[in-house]
């Protein structure tokens, strides 16, 4: 027997209409590529997104067609989020930090029909345009005065195109399982693969994101999105903000410490989300400006994901900002939220060091995501916080495969998605990432977690950033090599670091060598690019070899 409740589809267009109806005058603040600060509100974004939908019709875009963006976080990108998906087309957010050949590949693979781009990327678009076979129009996300002088076929001005459209539009109703947006994983190996989100998966993920035991976002929030809108839909925050009518602050390309700090101060940001590397830039700015007191900012929470949170980052936000760090683990394939780190009532009053250990775990399961860890034979491992194995996840906002069948069928027989991460889960359901399966160091049949060694190194005051990789070893198969970028002006020797690590990690985990380097390579999403490091040090001979 079916229930007798209305079968209303879960559609992204409902979010923007809700925000415009119930929070019309809540601000959306953007720092534009030109550096100026622009202000609109949810009503303004709603009208603009209806104009986007009308403009797409004039451009001949049909439901299911892919519409590309090469863009920073801004109100124009936000209007595309709603206008494109709301009209039934698929928003393909292209990561501009990818290599040009990869962008070329994914735009062709997605068969984007039009490409919206920020003027920052005009030279890149001009270079790529001849190879982007499916793209029928290139739309610069700016006004007439700032149009780039480039030669590409069918170049249009965003503001002009939209100004000519009606602000009236009736959002179509369609199956909630329809595709809404497309995001390629950066693919540190092989070609990038497309993750295709649906309206249903997006709305369920959004609901979960608002809960007090996850990110707890409400209308009282001023949310600054440091995480780019081209990276897993900015972790879903543009949707979450609309669902509750929170104020949004969008920093555009200006992610340096000073720009982030001044926006936090001027807009009274209460919650901000980003990967660890951007926070390092903020800390460097604060180190150079000791007269600033981040406590006066009033930031309440900092969301961090995409890479492990180190104790030093956690404590800096807690002590210097008076802010709570909310860590999350996830991937593009998980929308991206898989687990979120929040304390339980039973943790009240426990010893500080124990508390830090819990806070540094990636997080607990949330409703909607089933977790399992399995051994090499696929046998489920116990949740004792000790046994570690390959992490699998299942749920309504987890990918079931990749766009156009790339990579074949990926789910196991129980319908779980293999994450490529290795983790433990403790009796309270806290997941702790040991490593990415390909980054773990295999030493004499045992595993060393590069994340743990890096976190221990990060707690040394002379260390700005570090990476640990396995280097081949005649006796042990692999042994750890620690690469360190020093903090400017710090005088630290390899032995100092080994002494520091010696009190923090198991003796056999200690790196066989410490090398100082000027910089470490990063992926397009700001993570350590370990494949490159492993390649670079493939022939490296450790002193112990
Ligand atoms: P990519 O980095 O390949 O572009 P994703 O952004 O989807 O793709 O990255 C997902 C991966 O990032 C996860 O599989 C995991 O290895 C890592 N990751 C995500 N969150 C965390 C976290 N809180 N701690 C450690 N690693 C994390």
Boltz pocket constraint, residues with backbone or C-beta under 6 A from the ligand:
constraints:
  - pocket:
      binder: B
      contacts: [[A, 184], [A, 185], [A, 186], [A, 187], [A, 188], [A, 304], [A, 305], [A, 306], [A, 307], [A, 308], [A, 309], [A, 327], [A, 328], [A, 329], [A, 330], [A, 331], [A, 332], [A, 333], [A, 362], [A, 419], [A, 420], [A, 421], [A, 433], [A, 435], [A, 436], [A, 523], [A, 525], [A, 527]]
      max_distance: 6.0
